[in-house]
Amino acid sequence: MTALPPFERHRPGTVEEATGLFDRLGSDAVAYVGGSELFLLFKFGFADYPHVVDLKGIDELRGIARSDGMLRIGAAETHRAIERHPEVRDGWPAFAAMERGVGNLRVRTQGSIGGNLCFADPHSDPATFLLAADGEVEARRGGGDVRRIPIGELISGPFENTLGQGELLTAVVVPALAPGAAIVHRKFVLHERPAITVTCHLRVEDEELADVRLAVGSAGVRAVRGEEAEDVLTGASVAELDEPLDRAGELAGEASDPVEDANGSVEYKRQLVKVLSGRAVRDAVAEARDLT
Ligand SMILES: Cc1cc2nc3c(=O)[nH]c(=O)nc-3n(C[C@H](O)[C@H](O)[C@H](O)COP(=O)(O)OP(=O)(O)OC[C@H]3O[C@@H](n4cnc5c(N)ncnc54)[C@H](O)[C@@H]3O)c2cc1C
């Protein structure tokens, strides 16, 4: 690893100014917030841009607030700011807990939620959580309108997002849980980044599982919903969960479409997804029953 290559830093104060810079500088410019991903690429020599655009001074990308019953988080807010924010801890405790589990203190203090999602590293806790939470993001370019994008449509592949040239992620929107619903995030870490992430959202109605959303990430190239697993779990009786959980775990393992890497083989990862899904579902059931 070498020192950072030389570059010119720009500090726009608005989305319009930032877009103006990208229009003028074209492919010579790249955005950053914490730089925990981008500057690592620079240091390894995998990327080299003569102009970097620091988004931290854009007010529209800042702030954490409840709005219309939803949690709106500015894209430039750090993991640390999110995990410590009273509104998040009180109203979205599972989201705060997930954020508290991201990386280490240095990564959480430097890295932003927007940077995490835009970089689209397959090993992302927020991407998996937001998929099960039915989260969305907001994006804007120049003087244009805010575009709302479901989280599943933001990340198109490993290290690929669907934002247009000069378009910025401005905010992340997390819906409130419906009455009686619980959401639980579980992860398994072998090296620095998660090897498997699983989030389960559900309700328990008349001792049966309802509104099940099971997201699995970090095993394959991007986080996905295990829809067939959700179908098996929906309507399952709390008293007889073993069999549906076994089957759902297998289906979630298949849906995660693992790739073999330093975290293990395809078979091993499927097994990890199965075990972790089982834990997430059981924990979510226990939480949801406590609420009724
Ligand atoms: C050691 C280590 C451990 C980690 N562990 C975990 C973990 O356990 N779980 C996990 O989920 N993540 C983990 N991460 C990833 C970490 O969460 C991200 O590195 C961080 O959130 C990225 O944010 P950033 O602001 O530093 O991104 P930057 O490096 O500033 O930007 C990343 C990319 O996103 C683009 N970008 C940034 N913001 C915007 C925006 N608003 N609009 C458009 N494009 C934008 C940039 O152009 C760049 O391409 C880890 C990282 C490290 C280095």
The ligand as an SDF file (V2000), in Angstrom:
LIG
                    3D

 53 58  0  0  0  0  0  0  0  0999 V2000
  -12.1560   -2.4600    8.2640 C   0  0  0  0  0  0  0  0  0  0  0  0
  -13.5460   -2.2780    7.7500 C   0  0  0  0  0  0  0  0  0  0  0  0
  -14.5820   -3.0080    8.3310 C   0  0  0  0  0  0  0  0  0  0  0  0
  -15.8920   -2.8520    7.8750 C   0  0  0  0  0  0  0  0  0  0  0  0
  -16.9020   -3.5920    8.4450 N   0  0  0  0  0  0  0  0  0  0  0  0
  -18.1690   -3.4460    8.0120 C   0  0  0  0  0  0  0  0  0  0  0  0
  -19.2390   -4.1860    8.5930 C   0  0  0  0  0  0  0  0  0  0  0  0
  -19.0640   -4.9570    9.5420 O   0  0  0  0  0  0  0  0  0  0  0  0
  -20.4880   -4.0020    8.0810 N   0  0  0  0  0  0  0  0  0  0  0  0
  -20.7410   -3.1330    7.0600 C   0  0  0  0  0  0  0  0  0  0  0  0
  -21.8770   -2.9830    6.6510 O   0  0  0  0  0  0  0  0  0  0  0  0
  -19.7560   -2.3820    6.5080 N   0  0  0  0  0  0  0  0  0  0  0  0
  -18.4840   -2.5260    6.9570 C   0  0  0  0  0  0  0  0  0  0  0  0
  -17.4810   -1.7750    6.3920 N   0  0  0  0  0  0  0  0  0  0  0  0
  -17.8260   -0.8440    5.3220 C   0  0  0  0  0  0  0  0  0  0  0  0
  -18.1180    0.5870    5.8790 C   0  0  0  0  0  0  0  0  0  0  0  0
  -19.4010    0.5960    6.4230 O   0  0  0  0  0  0  0  0  0  0  0  0
  -18.0000    1.5360    4.7590 C   0  0  0  0  0  0  0  0  0  0  0  0
  -16.6290    1.5830    4.4600 O   0  0  0  0  0  0  0  0  0  0  0  0
  -18.4690    2.9800    5.0180 C   0  0  0  0  0  0  0  0  0  0  0  0
  -19.7650    3.0770    5.4990 O   0  0  0  0  0  0  0  0  0  0  0  0
  -18.3670    3.7530    3.7120 C   0  0  0  0  0  0  0  0  0  0  0  0
  -18.7410    5.0860    3.9570 O   0  0  0  0  0  0  0  0  0  0  0  0
  -17.7920    6.2890    3.4920 P   0  0  0  0  0  0  0  0  0  0  0  0
  -18.5350    7.5390    3.7790 O   0  0  0  0  0  0  0  0  0  0  0  0
  -16.4350    6.1680    4.1080 O   0  0  0  0  0  0  0  0  0  0  0  0
  -17.6930    5.9770    1.9440 O   0  0  0  0  0  0  0  0  0  0  0  0
  -16.7040    6.6500    0.8710 P   0  0  0  0  0  0  0  0  0  0  0  0
  -15.4380    5.8550    0.8120 O   0  0  0  0  0  0  0  0  0  0  0  0
  -16.6000    8.1070    1.1240 O   0  0  0  0  0  0  0  0  0  0  0  0
  -17.5560    6.4120   -0.4700 O   0  0  0  0  0  0  0  0  0  0  0  0
  -17.7850    5.1030   -0.9370 C   0  0  0  0  0  0  0  0  0  0  0  0
  -18.3630    5.1570   -2.3470 C   0  0  0  0  0  0  0  0  0  0  0  0
  -19.6750    5.6700   -2.3310 O   0  0  0  0  0  0  0  0  0  0  0  0
  -19.7990    6.8580   -3.1340 C   0  0  0  0  0  0  0  0  0  0  0  0
  -20.6500    7.7700   -2.3540 N   0  0  0  0  0  0  0  0  0  0  0  0
  -20.5090    8.0680   -1.0280 C   0  0  0  0  0  0  0  0  0  0  0  0
  -21.5410    8.8190   -0.6230 N   0  0  0  0  0  0  0  0  0  0  0  0
  -22.3240    9.0460   -1.7060 C   0  0  0  0  0  0  0  0  0  0  0  0
  -23.5620    9.7540   -1.9040 C   0  0  0  0  0  0  0  0  0  0  0  0
  -24.1940   10.3960   -0.9070 N   0  0  0  0  0  0  0  0  0  0  0  0
  -24.1020    9.7670   -3.1430 N   0  0  0  0  0  0  0  0  0  0  0  0
  -23.4830    9.1040   -4.1760 C   0  0  0  0  0  0  0  0  0  0  0  0
  -22.3260    8.3970   -4.0350 N   0  0  0  0  0  0  0  0  0  0  0  0
  -21.7600    8.3780   -2.8150 C   0  0  0  0  0  0  0  0  0  0  0  0
  -18.3730    7.3530   -3.3490 C   0  0  0  0  0  0  0  0  0  0  0  0
  -18.2380    7.9810   -4.6140 O   0  0  0  0  0  0  0  0  0  0  0  0
  -17.5760    6.0550   -3.3030 C   0  0  0  0  0  0  0  0  0  0  0  0
  -17.5740    5.4290   -4.5670 O   0  0  0  0  0  0  0  0  0  0  0  0
  -16.1780   -1.9160    6.8340 C   0  0  0  0  0  0  0  0  0  0  0  0
  -15.1240   -1.1550    6.2700 C   0  0  0  0  0  0  0  0  0  0  0  0
  -13.8220   -1.3260    6.7100 C   0  0  0  0  0  0  0  0  0  0  0  0
  -12.7460   -0.4770    6.0990 C   0  0  0  0  0  0  0  0  0  0  0  0
  1  2  1  0
  2  3  1  0
  2 52  2  0
  3  4  2  0
  4  5  1  0
  4 50  1  0
  5  6  2  0
  6  7  1  0
  6 13  1  0
  7  8  2  0
  7  9  1  0
  9 10  1  0
 10 11  2  0
 10 12  1  0
 12 13  2  0
 13 14  1  0
 14 15  1  0
 14 50  1  0
 15 16  1  0
 16 17  1  0
 16 18  1  0
 18 19  1  0
 18 20  1  0
 20 21  1  0
 20 22  1  0
 22 23  1  0
 23 24  1  0
 24 25  2  0
 24 26  1  0
 24 27  1  0
 27 28  1  0
 28 29  2  0
 28 30  1  0
 28 31  1  0
 31 32  1  0
 32 33  1  0
 33 34  1  0
 33 48  1  0
 34 35  1  0
 35 36  1  0
 35 46  1  0
 36 37  1  0
 36 45  1  0
 37 38  2  0
 38 39  1  0
 39 40  1  0
 39 45  2  0
 40 41  1  0
 40 42  2  0
 42 43  1  0
 43 44  2  0
 44 45  1  0
 46 47  1  0
 46 48  1  0
 48 49  1  0
 50 51  2  0
 51 52  1  0
 52 53  1  0
M  END
$$$$
